[in-house]
């Protein structure tokens, strides 16, 4: 007589199987790269005049923080990035919702926005200087432009990808247009909008780098420009590291928003598990 394995006997082994430490590995990889960088610089494999060791860059950061130069320039950049992002997010999201929800708005706006999207930042720079001079308004305009485009594209994409059957079902149960937008369209487009938010945060900092070349007298881009003139490689690397840290921080904030706002989405819950 053949013994039949009980299904329950397979469950404990599956349940007790150790899971891969994804989060620990995601942080261990950059830590390992920093360690290799430090060792290479200290052993002479890297020319410290071209790429100073992380410990040297950290010491430079401490000196610039102590004399107040780094905090002042960082606050100036954060103000520009924040103001430009706020303006761009409102404009990009508003236009994306309008175009996604209205064929008339799409006919009026989409072609022109797609043309603007194809223009590189550097090509816009001389025109922005003519329009705004080298004042803060020109820098904020460039950052707002870099922020608005990805939010616009992802908002439109998210609305167009909503299952038509859901909209039809909402009509059948008697929901009006405003209610369909509130309960079906916006929740359905939210994953795409949050992806656009992540891209917009990245683009806002890319635009900031370009904007701070326009006669800025403060900001971390200004620090990098001055450091280039005096061949201060440690300061240039410090600025690059600051951009990287801010980028990681923005990504973490976006992931937190996704966890909070998309808890209802089973597909996202599976990917986040």
C-alpha positions in Angstrom: 0.0 0.0 0.0 1.4 3.3 -1.1 1.5 6.2 1.4 0.0 9.4 0.2 1.8 12.6 1.2 -0.4 15.0 3.0 -0.5 18.4 1.4 0.1 20.1 4.8 3.5 18.4 5.1 4.9 20.5 2.3 3.7 23.8 3.7 6.1 24.1 6.7 9.2 23.6 4.5 8.0 26.3 2.1 7.0 28.6 4.9 10.3 28.2 6.8 12.5 28.6 3.7 14.7 31.7 4.2 13.8 34.6 1.9 16.4 36.5 0.0 17.4 39.7 1.9 16.6 42.1 -1.0 16.6 45.2 1.2 20.0 44.4 2.8 21.6 43.6 -0.5 20.2 46.8 -2.1 22.1 48.8 0.6 25.1 46.5 0.8 26.0 47.0 -2.9 26.7 50.7 -2.8 28.4 50.3 0.6 30.7 47.7 -1.1 31.4 50.1 -3.9 32.4 52.8 -1.5 34.7 50.5 0.3 36.4 49.5 -2.9 36.7 53.1 -3.9 38.3 54.0 -0.5 40.8 51.1 -0.8 41.7 51.9 -4.4 42.4 55.5 -3.5 44.5 54.7 -0.5 46.5 52.0 -2.3 47.2 54.3 -5.2 45.1 52.4 -7.8 43.2 55.6 -8.2 44.8 59.0 -8.7 43.5 61.1 -5.7 43.9 64.2 -7.8 41.3 62.9 -10.2 39.1 60.9 -7.7 39.8 61.5 -4.1 38.9 58.9 -1.5 35.4 58.9 0.2 37.0 59.8 3.5 38.6 62.9 1.9 35.3 63.9 0.5 33.7 63.4 3.9 36.3 65.6 5.5 35.7 68.3 2.9 31.9 68.1 3.7 32.7 68.5 7.4 34.8 71.6 6.7 32.3 73.3 4.4 29.5 72.5 6.9 31.5 74.0 9.8 32.0 77.3 8.0 28.4 77.5 6.8 29.1 77.3 3.1 27.6 73.9 2.4 24.3 74.5 4.3 23.7 77.9 2.7 24.3 76.6 -0.8 22.2 73.5 -0.2 19.3 75.5 1.1 19.5 77.7 -2.0 19.3 74.7 -4.3 16.5 73.1 -2.2 14.5 76.3 -2.5 14.9 76.4 -6.3 14.1 72.7 -6.7 11.1 72.8 -4.4 9.6 75.9 -6.0 10.1 74.6 -9.5 8.8 71.2 -8.6 5.6 72.6 -7.0 4.9 74.8 -10.1 5.7 72.0 -12.5 3.7 69.3 -10.6 0.5 71.5 -10.6 0.9 72.4 -14.3 1.9 68.9 -15.5 -0.7 67.0 -13.5 -3.5 69.5 -14.4 -2.7 69.3 -18.1 -2.4 65.5 -18.0 -5.8 65.1 -16.4 -7.4 67.6 -18.8 -5.9 65.9 -21.9 -6.6 62.4 -20.5 -10.3 63.2 -19.8 -11.1 65.4 -22.7 -10.7 64.8 -26.5 -11.1 68.5 -27.0 -8.2 69.3 -24.6 -6.1 66.6 -26.3 -6.7 68.2 -29.7 -5.8 71.7 -28.4 -2.8 70.8 -26.1 -1.2 67.5 -26.8 0.7 68.2 -30.0 2.3 71.4 -28.6 3.3 69.7 -25.4 4.9 66.8 -27.3 6.9 69.3 -29.3 8.1 71.1 -26.2 9.0 67.7 -24.7 11.4 67.0 -27.6 13.4 70.2 -27.0 16.6 69.6 -24.9 17.2 71.7 -21.8 20.4 73.1 -23.1 18.7 74.3 -26.3 16.2 76.1 -24.1 18.8 77.8 -22.0 19.7 80.8 -24.3 16.0 81.6 -24.8 15.3 81.3 -21.0 18.1 83.8 -20.4 16.6 86.2 -22.9 13.1 85.8 -21.3 14.1 85.9 -17.6 17.7 87.1 -17.5 19.8 85.3 -14.9 17.2 85.8 -12.1 15.7 83.1 -10.0 12.5 83.1 -12.1 14.4 81.6 -15.1 15.9 78.8 -12.9 12.5 78.0 -11.5 11.0 78.0 -15.0 13.5 75.4 -16.2 12.9 73.2 -13.2 9.1 73.5 -13.6 9.4 72.5 -17.2 11.5 69.5 -16.4 9.0 68.4 -13.7 5.8 69.0 -15.7 6.6 66.9 -18.7 7.0 63.4 -17.1 3.9 64.0 -14.8 1.9 65.1 -17.8 2.9 62.0 -19.9 2.3 59.5 -17.1 -1.0 61.1 -16.1 -2.3 60.8 -19.7 -1.0 57.3 -20.0 -2.5 56.2 -16.7 -6.0 57.5 -17.7 -5.8 55.9 -21.1 -4.9 52.5 -19.7 -7.9 52.2 -17.5 -10.0 49.2 -18.4 -13.1 50.4 -20.4 -15.1 47.7 -18.7 -14.7 49.4 -15.4 -16.0 52.7 -16.8 -18.9 50.9 -18.4 -19.7 49.2 -15.1 -19.6 52.6 -13.4 -22.1 54.0 -15.9 -24.4 51.0 -15.4 -24.5 51.5 -11.6 -25.5 55.1 -12.2 -22.3 57.0 -11.3 -22.1 60.5 -12.9 -19.0 61.8 -14.7 -17.5 63.4 -11.6 -18.1 60.3 -9.5 -16.5 58.1 -12.2 -13.5 60.3 -12.2 -13.3 60.3 -8.4 -13.9 56.5 -7.9 -12.6 54.9 -11.1 -10.3 57.2 -13.2 -8.1 58.7 -10.5 -7.5 55.5 -8.6 -6.9 53.6 -11.8 -4.4 56.2 -13.0 -2.6 56.6 -9.7 0.1 54.0 -10.2 1.2 55.6 -13.5 1.0 59.1 -11.9 3.2 58.0 -9.0 5.7 56.6 -11.6 5.6 60.0 -13.2 6.2 61.6 -9.8 9.4 59.6 -9.4 10.6 60.7 -12.9 9.6 64.3 -12.2 11.7 64.4 -9.0 14.7 63.1 -10.9 14.2 65.5 -13.8 13.8 68.4 -11.4 17.3 67.8 -10.1 18.7 67.4 -13.6 17.1 70.7 -14.5 18.6 72.3 -11.4 22.1 71.4 -12.5 21.5 73.2 -15.8 19.7 76.1 -14.2 22.5 76.8 -11.7 24.9 77.4 -14.6 22.9 80.6 -15.4 24.9 83.1 -13.3 23.9 81.6 -10.0 25.6 83.1 -6.9 24.6 80.3 -4.6 23.6 76.6 -4.8 25.4 73.4 -5.0 25.8 73.8 -8.7 27.5 77.1 -8.0 29.8 75.3 -5.7 30.7 72.8 -8.4 31.4 75.5 -10.9 33.7 77.4 -8.5 35.4 74.1 -7.6 36.0 73.4 -11.3 37.7 76.7 -11.7 40.1 76.0 -8.9 40.5 72.3 -9.6 39.0 71.3 -6.3 38.1 67.7 -7.2 37.0 66.9 -3.7 34.3 69.6 -3.8 33.1 68.4 -7.2 32.8 64.8 -6.0 31.0 66.1 -2.9 28.4 67.8 -5.0 27.9 64.7 -7.1 27.4 62.7 -3.9 24.9 65.2 -2.6 22.9 64.9 -5.8 23.0 61.1 -5.5 21.9 61.2 -1.8 19.0 63.6 -2.6 18.0 61.3 -5.5 17.9 58.3 -3.2 15.9 60.3 -0.7 13.4 61.4 -3.3 13.0 57.7 -4.4 12.4 56.6 -0.9 9.7 59.3 -0.4 8.0 58.1 -3.6 8.1 54.5 -2.5 6.5 55.5 0.8 3.7 57.3 -1.0 3.2 54.2 -3.2 2.9 52.0 -0.1 0.4 54.3 1.5 -1.7 55.2 -1.6 -1.7 51.8 -3.4 -2.4 49.5 -0.5 -5.7 48.7 -2.2 -4.0 47.5 -5.4 -3.4 43.7 -5.3 -0.9 43.8 -8.2 1.2 46.4 -6.4 1.0 44.4 -3.1 2.4 41.4 -4.8 5.3 43.3 -6.3 6.1 45.0 -3.0 6.0 41.8 -1.0 
